[in-house]
Amino acid sequence: SDTVDYIIKHTYHPDFIKKIGKNTIFLEAKGRFWDSAEYSKYIWIAKVLPDDVELVFLFANPSAPMPAAKVRKDGTRRSHGEWASANDFRWFSEDSIPDNWINRKKREDFKDEH
């Protein structure tokens, strides 16, 4: 056939990197997704990660609606957390992230200062 597959190279820089045993967590902190191009890129990133690397989301508000999400019959729209779960990503909120992934003391000190 007269078609050619091509790839546009991109580079991803995670917000935070956490080593847990032999595995590596790329932690992506998101206030919100702005458009489908932004959230689609994470699906592509996950496809090329080695088996010992996992992309995990930390959402400021996991209940925030996805951009352009249609209103469901119950009046709600698909949330960031629902999107992540549907695409096989682990995700956390600030309150649910495992204690051993962050320094809670530094976070509390930061909150006290601001």
N, C-alpha and C positions, 0 to 999 in steps of 0.2 A: 504494500500500500504506500501511498505518498504522504504519510504522516510521520511526524517526528515528536517523540516525547522529550520534554525539557524540564529542567529544574532551575528555579531561581534561588541562589544560595542566600541564606540569612544566618545571622548569628544571634543566639539567645543568651542573655545574661540574667541568671536568677537573682531575685532580690536578696535571698539568704541561702546559704548552703549549710546543711547540718549532717555530720557523719554519725551514723548509728550502727555500731558494729562494722560489718563489711559493706554496709549499704550507705548510699548518699541520698539525702533528701534535698531537692530544689524547692525551696519555699517561696511561693509567689504571693506577695501581699497585694490585695486588690481592694480598692475602695469601691469600684464598680467597673464593669465592662462598658465601653462606649459604643462599640458597633460589632457587627458579625465578623469583620476581618480580624479584630483584636481577639475575640474569644476563639475563633477558628484556628488561629495560629497555635494555640496550646495543644490542640488535638494533633496537629502535625508534629510539634515538638515531642510529645509523648511517644509517637510512633518511632522516633529515631533514637530514643534514650536506651542505653544499655540496660540489661536486666537488673543490675544492682543500683540503678538510679531511678528515683520516683519524683514526679512533679506533684506537689501538694499545694493547695490553695489556702490562704489565710484571708478570709473575707471580713471586712469591716462590718458589713451588714449582709449576711447570707440570704436574708429574706428580700433584699432589694430586687425589683423586677429586672429581667434581662432586657436589653435594648430591643425595641420593636416586637416584644413578646405580645402575642394576641391575648385578649381578655377571654378567660374561660367562662363557662356557664355559671360558675359560682362567683364570678366577679374578680377572681385573682388572676395573676399572670405568673408565668414561669419565673422562678427566682434563681439567683446565682447558685445557691446551694443545690437546687434541683437540677440545674444544668450540669454542675460538676458531678453529682451522683450519676446522672444519666450517661455521662461520658467516662465513667469509671475512674474519676479522680477522687482521692481522699481530700477532704476539706475540713477546715476548722474556723471557728470564730475566735475572737480574742479571749473569750471566756472558756472555750473548750480545748484550746491547744494544749498538748501534754506539757506538764510542768518541766520535764527534762529537756524540752526543746527550746525553752527560753529562760532568761534570768528574771524571775518574777520580782526580785528585790529591785533590780534596775528599773523595771517597768513601773513599779509602785513609786519609786523615788522620782521618776520622770513625771508621773501624774501629779505628785505633790508639788513639783516645781512649776507646773503649768496650769 
